[in-house]
């Protein structure tokens, strides 16, 4: 089951808080991307229900970017919310995430959460990786283009076989 990317972002921010790690919008976007990518490779299904775009500094999920852009490059000190039409107000964005998926998210965070922004951007820009293929298609820069789940699944699935 694919989750709202803002809910996954909130879970990651909570994990980071418990480990004393501060995250910026840029680092959060990269971490969600990598967790989503490995989830696709493992299960064949998307973790987040969102379009992933190729921006200058790597893969971006617009819903996460928009929610946290008010923090600029600084540490995120809040959580994502959504508008509840029944309550006619904003509420914390949270999905009922399975225990198995929570464990997967925590395990993947352990691999990426300690990296600085520069390292995360560098990893996401790997030559031949999904961002590189889309962003530099035909030698032309194509910012904002979609990085498909199929491309991500194929690339990260291949990485698990090495």
N, C-alpha and C positions, 0 to 999 in steps of 0.2 A: 504494500500500500504506500503510495507516495504521499508525503506530508507537506503541509504549508511550509515553505522555506523559512518563514519568520519564526515558526515554532521550533524548527531545528536550530536556528540561530540562537534562540533563547536558551535552549538546552546547552548548547556549546558555551554560551556566556556564563551559564550557571556552573558548568564544569570548570571553566577557566577561573571563575571566582574562588571555587573551593581549593584550587591549586595555586592561588596567588598569582595568576597570569593575567595581564591586561591585554585586551585586544582592541585594535582599531577596526574601522569599517573595512579597510583594505585586507587586513589579515583575516578577519572573520569571513569575508567573501571567499578567500582562497581556501581556508580550512573547510568551509561548507562544500566547496567545489571538490576538494580531494576526498572528503568522506563520501559524497555523492558518487564520485567516480569509482571508488573501490566497492561501494555498495552495488553499483551497476555490474561491475566485474564479477562480484561474488554471487549475486542473486539473479542478474539479468533484468532486474526491475529498478526503476528510479527511486531514490530516497526522497527527493523533493519534486514537487509538482510545479516546475518553473522552467522558463526559457533561460538558458545560460548563454550570455553574450560575450564576444571577444572584444574587450576594451584594451586601451593602451597598456595597462598594468596587469593584464591577464583576464581570466574568466571572471565574470560578474553576474550575480543574480540581482536583477533590478529591484525586486521587492525588498531585499536586504539592504542594498545600497540606499534606496529611498528612505527606508525606515531610520537608518542611522547616519545619514549625511549631515545631520545637525551637529554631530560630534567632530566633523572634519577629520583630520588625521590623528586626533586625540583619542584617548581611551574611551570606550563606550561605557557610559554610566547609567544605562537604562535598559529596558526590554522592549521588544516589539509588541505592538498592539494592533488590533483590528476593530472595525466598527461593527458592533452587534446591532442588527436592525430590530431585534425584539426589545432590547433594552434601550435603544436609541442613544448609545454611548460607546466610547472606546473601552475595550476589555483586553486583558493580556492575551496574546496570541499563543495558544497552546493546543496541541493535538494529543490524543491518547496514543502514545508511542509504546509499542510492545517492549517487554523486557529484553528480548533478544536484540531488537534494534537499538535500545539504549546501551547495551553492552557493546555492540558494534561501534556506535558513535564514540563512546568513551575510549575504546581501544584505539580507534583511528585518531582521536584527539591526542592520545599519548604519543603518537608518531609525529604529529604536525604542530601541536599547540605550543611547543617550546621554540619553534623557529621564529626568527624575526621577519619583518615584512620583506626585506630584501631577499632573503632565502626563499620565502614562499613565492614571491614573484618570479624569481629565477627558476624554481621548480616548475611553475605553471607555464613558463616560456620555453620549456625544453624543445629542442629542435626535433621536428617530426611529431610532436605531441598535438593533441586536439586544438589547443589555442593557436599554435604556430600554423597548423594546416589551414585553419579558417582565417586567421588574421592576415597571413601573408600569402593567401591563395593567388596563384599565378603571378607572384612577385609584386602584387599590388596590396597596399594596406587596406583592409576592410573593417574598420572599427564598428562595433555594434552588431556584427553578424552573429547569427546563432551557431553555437557549438552543439551539435545534435547529440542526443543520448546514444545513438548508434555509433557515432564516431568515438565518443568517450568510452563506451562499452568495449569496442573493438581494441582500442589502444591499451586500456588498463587491463583488459582480459589477457592480452598478449604479454603484459608485464608480469602477470601472475605465473606464466609458464616458464619464465627464465630463472 
